[in-house]
Amino acid sequence: MHPILVSSCLLGLKTRYDGTDNFCQAVIDYIETNQLTPIPICPEQLAGLSTPRPKCWFNHGDGATVLSGNGILIDENGQNLTTVFLHGAEECLKIAKITHCKMAILQQRSPSCGSQKIYLNEELVEGVGITTAILRKNGLNVFSDDNLPTETT
């Protein structure tokens, strides 16, 4: 069985910012059908943030912009959490390397995990989260719960 990073909220763990989950049966089915070993991650918790926690979004740019040194991620109280989210992404990358993961299925629209859509100033736009950006930069294939891969890599 090959390891795969998976947003813990998609597996039914209550790790979302509001203390709920995003359980996704399609993700479970994909993991089981392809005989993968899920490695649950929550970048925000790995960064030391509590659950529940304030809602967060990008104030400028997205995850790729953060990696280039220009993005800004804030919480609903206006606190800049860019370095905190970057730390959580780096911890996820460490886990990927330790477990030899080559792919991930992460929660869409998340400031950490979004792989196609993120929130910029509370508006849903195209972009990637910080964890997705760092994982892709390091060679992982990152998919979302609403865009599952057609084959394993």
C-alpha positions as CSV (number, residue, x, y, z in Angstrom):
1,M,0.0,0.0,0.0
2,H,1.3,3.4,-1.0
3,P,1.0,6.4,1.4
4,I,-1.1,9.5,0.5
5,L,-1.4,12.7,2.5
6,V,-5.1,13.5,3.1
7,S,-6.6,16.5,4.8
8,S,-7.8,15.1,8.1
9,C,-11.2,16.9,7.9
10,L,-11.9,14.9,4.7
11,L,-11.4,11.7,6.7
12,G,-14.0,12.8,9.3
13,L,-11.7,14.3,11.9
14,K,-13.1,17.5,13.4
15,T,-10.2,19.7,12.4
16,R,-11.9,22.5,10.4
17,Y,-11.6,26.1,11.7
18,D,-15.1,25.8,13.1
19,G,-14.5,22.5,14.9
20,T,-16.4,20.4,12.3
21,D,-15.3,18.0,9.5
22,N,-15.7,17.8,5.8
23,F,-16.1,14.0,5.6
24,C,-16.0,12.9,2.0
25,Q,-17.0,9.3,1.1
26,A,-15.6,9.7,-2.4
27,V,-12.1,10.3,-0.8
28,I,-12.5,7.2,1.4
29,D,-13.7,5.2,-1.6
30,Y,-10.7,6.4,-3.7
31,I,-8.3,5.4,-0.9
32,E,-9.8,2.0,-0.5
33,T,-10.2,1.2,-4.2
34,N,-6.5,2.1,-4.8
35,Q,-5.3,0.4,-1.7
36,L,-3.6,3.6,-0.3
37,T,-2.6,4.3,3.2
38,P,-4.0,7.7,4.3
39,I,-1.6,9.9,6.3
40,P,-4.0,12.5,7.9
41,I,-2.7,16.1,8.1
42,C,-4.1,19.4,9.3
43,P,-1.6,22.2,8.5
44,E,-3.3,24.6,10.8
45,Q,-3.1,22.2,13.8
46,L,0.5,21.3,12.9
47,A,1.3,25.0,13.0
48,G,-0.1,25.2,16.6
49,L,-3.4,26.8,15.9
50,S,-6.4,25.7,18.0
51,T,-9.6,24.1,16.9
52,P,-11.9,26.0,16.6
53,R,-10.0,29.0,15.4
54,P,-10.9,32.3,13.6
55,K,-11.7,32.0,9.9
56,C,-8.7,32.9,7.6
57,W,-8.2,34.1,4.0
58,F,-5.6,35.7,1.8
59,N,-5.4,39.5,2.0
60,H,-2.9,39.5,-0.9
61,G,-2.0,36.7,-3.3
62,D,-2.2,33.0,-2.6
63,G,0.0,30.2,-1.4
64,A,2.4,30.5,-4.4
65,T,2.7,34.2,-3.7
66,V,3.5,33.5,-0.1
67,L,6.3,31.2,-1.1
68,S,7.7,34.0,-3.3
69,G,7.6,36.3,-0.2
70,N,4.8,38.5,-1.3
71,G,1.5,36.9,-0.1
72,I,-0.4,37.8,3.1
73,L,-2.8,35.6,5.0
74,I,-5.0,37.1,7.7
75,D,-7.6,35.9,10.1
76,E,-11.0,37.5,10.5
77,N,-9.6,39.7,13.3
78,G,-7.0,41.1,10.9
79,Q,-4.1,39.3,12.4
80,N,-1.3,38.3,9.9
81,L,-0.9,34.6,10.1
82,T,1.3,34.1,7.0
83,T,4.3,32.8,8.9
84,V,2.1,30.5,11.1
85,F,0.5,28.9,8.0
86,L,3.9,28.6,6.3
87,H,5.2,26.7,9.4
88,G,2.2,24.3,9.2
89,A,2.9,23.7,5.4
90,E,6.6,23.0,6.2
91,E,5.5,20.5,8.8
92,C,3.3,18.8,6.3
93,L,6.2,18.6,3.8
94,K,8.3,16.9,6.5
95,I,5.6,14.3,7.0
96,A,5.4,13.8,3.2
97,K,9.2,13.2,3.1
98,I,9.2,10.9,6.2
99,T,6.4,8.8,4.8
100,H,7.5,8.9,1.1
101,C,4.3,10.4,-0.1
102,K,4.1,11.3,-3.7
103,M,0.6,12.6,-3.7
104,A,-2.0,14.3,-1.6
105,I,-5.8,14.9,-1.5
106,L,-6.5,18.1,0.3
107,Q,-9.6,20.2,1.1
108,Q,-10.6,22.6,-1.6
109,R,-11.0,26.3,-0.8
110,S,-8.8,26.1,2.3
111,P,-6.0,28.8,2.8
112,S,-3.7,25.9,3.5
113,C,-5.0,23.1,1.3
114,G,-6.9,24.6,-1.6
115,S,-5.6,23.3,-4.9
116,Q,-7.7,25.3,-7.4
117,K,-9.7,27.8,-5.3
118,I,-9.0,29.9,-2.2
119,Y,-10.6,32.9,-0.6
120,L,-9.0,36.3,-1.3
121,N,-10.6,38.9,1.0
122,E,-13.6,36.7,1.6
123,E,-14.2,36.1,-2.2
124,L,-13.7,32.7,-3.8
125,V,-11.1,33.0,-6.5
126,E,-8.6,30.8,-8.4
127,G,-5.5,30.1,-6.5
128,V,-3.7,27.6,-4.2
129,G,-3.2,27.3,-0.5
130,I,0.1,27.5,1.2
131,T,0.5,23.8,1.9
132,T,-0.5,22.9,-1.7
133,A,2.1,25.4,-3.0
134,I,4.9,24.0,-0.9
135,L,4.0,20.3,-1.6
136,R,3.8,21.0,-5.4
137,K,7.1,22.9,-5.3
138,N,8.6,19.7,-3.8
139,G,7.2,17.4,-6.5
140,L,4.0,16.1,-4.9
141,N,0.8,15.7,-7.0
142,V,-1.9,17.5,-5.1
143,F,-5.6,16.9,-5.8
144,S,-8.8,18.1,-4.1
145,D,-11.8,16.4,-2.8
146,D,-13.8,17.6,-5.8
147,N,-11.0,16.7,-8.3
148,L,-9.8,13.3,-7.5
149,P,-7.1,11.7,-9.6
150,T,-8.0,9.2,-12.3
151,E,-5.0,7.0,-11.4
152,T,-2.4,6.8,-8.6
153,T,1.1,8.0,-9.0
